[in-house]
Amino acid sequence: MGDPPFAVAQVVVSAAAPEVAVEAHGFSCRLTYRVALLDPDEWDLGAIELALILDYRVNGGIPTRDVIAAYVDEYAIRVALPYVRETIHTTTSRLGIALVLGVLNESDVLPTEVHLQGDTTRLTS
């Protein structure tokens, strides 16, 4: 495959609010990300959208909504970051785009709220 006819100058990663479904024996957390690939003039070259679903099984009773929201805010997003980075790298490599990502910090892709089965819980971080 030849080189693409464009150069990626900037990668912008954004996150939607996590969606959490509470079930009888645990909860699932869906984290959705959008990765915009921009040229030197900041024109959109393309985008990658990805969603990760983290399933958690809880022994000894389901925590409150506030505890689950705090857990998602504090840990689930950190768990997802290596997978987000790998997906971006693998997808762009398959497209023939040589892309070197810097460090993805949770502050770069941290949403401000968590959706818990039909309601919204605002996060304080």
C-alpha positions in Angstrom: 0.0 0.0 0.0 1.3 3.4 -0.9 1.5 6.4 1.3 -1.7 8.3 1.9 -2.0 11.6 0.1 -2.3 13.6 3.3 -0.3 14.2 6.5 -1.8 13.9 9.9 -0.7 16.9 11.9 -2.9 16.6 14.9 -4.9 13.9 16.7 -7.8 15.1 18.9 -9.3 12.5 21.2 -12.7 13.3 22.9 -14.9 11.2 25.1 -18.7 11.0 25.5 -20.2 10.6 28.9 -19.9 7.0 30.1 -23.1 5.0 30.0 -23.6 2.6 32.9 -26.2 -0.2 33.1 -26.7 -1.6 36.6 -27.7 -5.3 36.6 -28.5 -7.9 39.2 -24.9 -9.1 39.8 -22.9 -6.1 38.6 -22.8 -3.3 36.1 -21.6 -2.6 32.6 -19.9 0.6 31.5 -19.8 1.8 27.9 -17.0 4.3 27.1 -17.3 6.0 23.7 -14.4 7.9 22.1 -14.0 9.9 18.9 -10.6 10.4 17.4 -10.3 13.2 14.9 -7.3 13.2 12.5 -6.5 16.8 11.3 -4.2 18.1 8.6 -1.8 21.0 9.2 -4.6 23.5 8.4 -6.8 21.7 11.0 -9.1 20.3 8.3 -10.7 17.0 9.2 -9.0 14.1 7.4 -11.1 11.5 9.0 -12.3 10.2 12.3 -12.3 6.9 14.3 -15.1 6.2 16.7 -14.8 3.4 19.2 -16.7 2.1 22.1 -15.5 -0.1 24.9 -17.8 -2.0 27.1 -16.4 -2.9 30.6 -18.4 -5.6 32.4 -18.0 -5.7 36.2 -19.3 -8.5 38.4 -20.0 -7.5 42.0 -20.1 -9.9 44.9 -22.0 -9.1 48.0 -24.6 -6.7 46.7 -24.8 -3.8 44.2 -23.3 -0.5 45.3 -25.3 2.7 45.2 -25.5 4.8 42.1 -23.1 7.4 43.6 -20.5 4.7 44.4 -20.8 3.3 40.8 -20.4 6.7 39.3 -17.4 7.5 41.4 -15.8 4.1 40.5 -16.4 4.8 36.8 -14.9 8.3 37.1 -11.9 7.1 39.1 -11.0 3.7 37.6 -13.0 2.6 34.6 -11.7 5.4 32.4 -8.1 4.6 33.5 -8.6 0.9 32.6 -9.9 1.9 29.2 -7.0 4.2 28.2 -4.5 1.6 27.1 -7.2 0.0 24.9 -8.1 3.3 23.4 -4.5 4.0 22.6 -4.0 0.5 21.0 -7.2 0.8 18.9 -6.1 4.2 17.6 -2.6 2.9 16.7 -3.9 -0.4 15.1 -6.6 1.3 13.1 -4.4 4.1 11.7 -1.7 1.5 10.9 -4.1 -0.6 9.0 -5.1 2.6 7.0 -1.5 3.1 6.2 -1.1 6.2 8.4 2.1 6.3 10.4 1.0 7.8 13.6 3.0 8.2 16.9 0.7 9.0 19.8 2.0 10.9 22.8 0.8 9.9 26.3 -3.0 9.8 26.7 -3.8 11.3 30.0 -7.1 10.8 31.6 -7.5 14.6 31.9 -7.3 14.8 28.1 -10.3 12.4 27.6 -12.2 12.7 30.9 -15.9 13.3 30.5 -17.8 15.4 33.1 -20.8 13.1 33.7 -21.9 9.5 33.9 -25.2 8.3 32.5 -26.8 5.7 34.8 -29.8 4.0 33.2 -31.8 7.0 32.2 -30.4 9.6 34.6 -27.2 11.7 34.7 -24.8 11.9 37.5 -22.4 14.8 37.4 -18.8 14.1 38.4 -16.8 16.5 40.5 -13.4 16.0 38.9 
